[in-house]
Amino acid sequence: MTDPIATTVLKATGLHRTYRLGRVEVPVLRGVDLEVKEGEWLCVLGASGSGKSTLLHQLGDLDRPDRGAIAWRGRDLSDMRRRERETYRNRAVGFVFQSYHLMPELNVLENVMVASMVGHDPFAWRSMRSEAAHRAEELLDAFGLGHRFSHRPAELSGGERQRVAIARALVNGPDVVLADEPTGNLDVKTGEGILEVLTERHRLGLSIVMVTHDANIAARADRVVKMVDGAVVEDAQVAPEATH
Amino acid sequence: MYALLLAFRYLRTRLIPLVAIGAVALCVALVVVVVSIMSGFLHQMEQAGKTMIGDVVVTNGLRGLPDPEGFVAYLEENESIAAATPVVDTFATIRMPYDEVRGVQVWGIDPESFDEVTGFAQTLHWTPEGVGTDWSESDFRRDLPPELLERLANEGRAMARVEGDGTIRPGICLGLEISIANKRNKEGTYEPMNRWFMPNQEPIVLTTIPPDTISTTPEPVSIAFAPVNEFSSGLVLIDKERVFVPLAEARRMTNMTAAEEVDEEGVPTGNIFPARASKILVRGNGQTEQEVRDEVDAAYRDWAKQQGHPIRPLILRVQTWRENQASFLQPVENERELMRTLFSLVYLVCAGLVLAIFHAIVTEKTRDIGVLRALGATRPGIAMIFVQYGFVIGVLGAILGVLLGWGVVHNISLINQAIGDPPMAAVFVLGVVGVLGVWRFASGFRSGFLAPRVLGAALMVVGFGVGAAIWYVKANGLSRVIWDPAVYYFAEPPNRMDWWTALTTAIGAVIFSVVGAVFPAARAADVDPVEALRHD
């Protein structure tokens, strides 16, 4: 359950986004307002094509709204310079994708550490390499992958890959994890394991915005936002007995 | 840091970059081999040209240089001059003992001072110096008694033969390519035909028309010489045109001997015109050839002024050996530069290859690019992955290309021989390749896959086809060595690596590999992260 007076980490106001497919304009977001509090687990529930993934990309600054604003801890992303936005993507948010998106050429440890590497120039990286490696190893150990550091993604199961992806999202200590159907490619049991990992991190204070179309998964969240045709149609706290 | 890590990982885990490295290496090796061989060829020509000239040449037109011995003595007082020698240069017909008459270039020399300037004695062919050392098994000189070789060497160095009755006959030393007695074999060494050789033959007659008598009535001059030795300058062009005779005889043939002046009525005036020479060759004492040239030029002007010899500024020439040989060396140098320029086009091939390959890699790696952007990677950071990747491919390709080029240049003789006359072992190896092709083709049929069948067919064509062609060529005696020492100026193709060209080509290949990577890198940087993450 989220503290009602907790700080707002992310705030989206009046987001609009329209894609053009040839001559046809397809409105995907139609004035979405959303607020994510510190330590809150928010699920965005909706059918395919409802705009929930686009919303996630907007929150993660992978895409920009046509209209509207996104603020991180009160600061509008559109006011940030390019370098600051890149730092925002590297440090403030962590992405978890449905298809894991691990790099096949890197081993498990490198796949996690690459997020730290990206955020530092080569000189800075030299001085903090061991610290980053230690943090990555800690996370992987915590996720039961301590024996898999040198394995390539192709040698892992789906559940293991997703845990590596979560470790990568967490290695820089973000404010919010943006998870796009993180269990979508997994069987129920493996998916349950992934949700347990996220639940554990949420208990430690991590904010999560998770996109899903599965109401059962949404029931684990503190708050559920329902989207239909690019608009929020319902924003409700989940009853405490239903969560976790 | 991630850019370098990914560049190396992409390199290690994919086949296509290896193709790019191989292509860059082949391009670099191609330039290195071609330019090195051209440079080596030029170097050999320069060395051969210099061997017979010294550092500086003084000429003074048809009239020649008066009292050259006096000038040589004056010149040798100068510490920067090691040696100098007068030469009389003319053209003559030569009558060979086997009833052939042909034109030759005659150099009248003082053997001792000429040797000091040019190392002439080292070029003599019939000498005992090589006994038991570097002569090949087939070298006829092995069969000659050392005493005979010793006598021939002495006669060659003295340019004279002492006959049985004690008379001294002027000697002639012929270029090794002049006589039909010497047959150049495929190893580039010489074998006397029917085991007879020139220094053992009958006198040779040179006939010429002294150039400055043409204005009156041309009177041919003929002199018989004893063939005392033959020389090999290392340059066939010289060896098949030039003969050396004693300076005094050459002066007689060209009317360059000392003479008394006569007045209009033909009465001697008592003034003696000193003997002349067509040119004076000078060897310096360690200075650059330009420095020696300037010293000699100043010395000649001083000396001529002292002696009262007129100087004709437009006719008198004091040149370095390189300037003197410019008409001979310049075309080769120009050809080398043309080759270098034309073959530099392979840089564009490098750039094009890297561009095409990286275009494919960027497309393949689009999703990784999206992930990296999601992790906060900057656009320049993404671009740097591919630029560094291109740089690594360029560096590895360049290093490999230089090594490959060095290997080819270093073993050019062996390669030349193997291509021209491949060993039967090559037929066997190609046969094995053909059999492997049959096996692969058959296994492709069993598995139902097309790729092994295509590979098998290719191996069969290469193995059986090329093998059969080689066998046919060998069986019918059609082998032909590309660089045939019996034909070319030099016995062996040059195998001197041009390291400067190797370095510049390698740097060029790296630069153009990076240039080829820049456009795909920029395209990667521009990839929309959302689209990239959807890319499959």
Interface residues (C-beta under 8 A of the other chain):
Chain A: H57 G60 L62 D63 R82 R83 E86 T87 Y88 R89 N90 R91 F95 F97 H101 M103 P104 E105 L106 E110 V114 A115 M117 V118 G119 H120 D121 P122 W125 R168
Chain B: M1 Y2 L4 L5 L6 R9 Y10 R12 T13 R367 D368 G370 V371 L372 R373 A374 L375 G376 A377 T378 G381 P529 V530 L533
